Each structure stands twice: as C-alpha cells, then as structure tokens.
Amino acid sequence: MPGSVPIAHAVRGGVIDNVYRGSIVLVGLDGAVRASVGDPGKVAYIRSAGKPLQALALLERGGAEHYGLTDGEIAIVCASHCGGPRQVATVRSVLRKAGIAEDALQSGKGIEDNCSGKHAGMLALAKMLGHPLPGYRATDHPIQTAILSTVSQMCGLAVGEIRVGVDGCGAPIFAMPLRHMAWAYARLANPQGLGEARAAACRAIVAAMQAHPEMVGGLAWKDITGGKVVGKSGASGCYCAGFVGRGAGCAMKVDDGSSEAVLPALFRFLERHGCVDADEAGRFVAQNSPAILNRAGEPCGTLELLF
C-alpha cells in the first residue's frame, strides 16, 4: 500500500518553503477505488466533512417534516458556518421550531460556534425521539449511537471498525480510511438503492447544501460546477465531495492538517479524472489564486502542485 506523497509546495523567493504531503481517492458506488494519489487507505478523522452524514440520522427519521425545516435550516445543520447574524438566526430558528432552549447547546463557544447548527440538529433529534437533552454529546447517548450506525452504513464499515474521537466542538467524530469517506459521499450524492427514507434524506441534504453555501461555509460549489458536486471541508486538511448523477465520491487528507493545498490539489485531481471540466477548473482558479499573499495583500510566493 503506498503512503502519502507530496502533493504541493509553497515557494517564496525561489525557495521551497513548505511541503504538503497527503492522499486523495476517488471511488465508485461499489466502493472500488477508481483513482488515487498517495494512500487510499489512509486513516483519518472525517471531522466536519462528516456533518452531512450525521444530519442524515435526523432527516431520514422525518425530522425535516416533523419540525418544518427549510432548506436553509437543513443546510445549517450540515454547516461549518461563519457565526454571522444570518447563520446564528438560522440556528435559533431550528432550536425554536424544536422547542429547545438555547442554553441546551453544548457546541464549543455556543450558538456562534461554527458547529452550532450540527448541535441544534442533534438536540432536535433527541427531542423528536424522546431522549434526554442533557448529555447528548456522549458517545453512549442514544442519538450518538443512531448517528454512528448511520455513518457506518453510509461508509460501508461495521460500527466496530470506526474509531470514535472528540471533535473541536465536543461532539463525537469518526476516523476511517479515506476510501470509505469517499464511498459515503458517492452514496450521499447518488442515493439510489439506499431505501426510500434515506435516499430522500440524502437528496434533501444535497439540495440544501447546494442552495445555501452561505450557511454551509466554504466553497460555493454550485457557482463553479452547477448542481453536480456536493462538497464539505473538515478541519485539519480533510475534504470530501460527491458527484451527483456520476456514481462517485472523493476524499482527501493533508497529513500535517494545513489547509493551503486542499482545494487546489482537489481540483487538480478532479479535473485530471474527469469529475470537473476545464471551464469549471478555470472558475475555481479565478476565485482561488495560487498566489501566496502577505498580510498587506501583496503577492509573496506561489503554491505549486506536484502531481
């Protein structure tokens, strides 16, 4: 099995300043690896790229209908949001519809924390199923057991094969091989065969994330690729994407956890393997220059891809 490889380096004044090692993998709906750079079996935490999968536990049980959630509210449950007034108001709306007090949130810094939407969704699931709200982050709480079961099924792993840690917001998060993260996103974007309730939940999540990137945070995929990609960043150099109607998903990890090379390397990989076209890659580059800027906004180096 190959290890992670250099995927990019930063150059300043003709000197290689930083080298970013990582792995990227593309898989099909059958879970088979279609293409990779580095190690498709690299075990990493999915971090916030797992939020749409965690949200499935609420939506596939009818949570959106039960609470009357809008697309924007579904998106905030999947979000790593910026904590702005609109995002915070949307989290408050989810809590209000669920009849949950704001002080029930245990999301890092509270309602302005970028994971507060995920936590609001977890609380809403607990309320809907009649479980206690206190302690909802604990790995043995019934909603966390339900979420882990859903994630394991989407990733094609037994529950016991997934390592469970604690994310920055205090909620459980999952470690697994990159190829299984990619498989989950292939299914999220192409949910045929998952059963009626889960497939409908997947479609609702994808539509909401595409329609409301301002809630989700990160790259506005719809502006670049139309409706064919659903993607989500995770902390520490993790990223996952699924390709609607194409039966494929992708996952990547930068070993040192830095973010600088994540999206440029991802787009290079996707273009090379036919997941985005040259025009779409060009629109990405227009919004994400390879230039490295100093704090005055002046170019002082470049990020160069190595594959």
Beta strands, then each sheet from edge to edge (+ up, - down):
strand 1: 5-12
strand 2: 15-28
strand 3: 33-37
strand 4: 43-45
strand 5: 163-166
strand 6: 172-177
strand 7: 229-234
strand 8: 238-243
strand 9: 248-254
strand 10: 291-293
strand 11: 299-305
sheet 1: 3+ 2- 1+ 11- 10+
sheet 2: 3+ 2- 9+ 8- 7+
sheet 3: 4+ 6- 5+
end
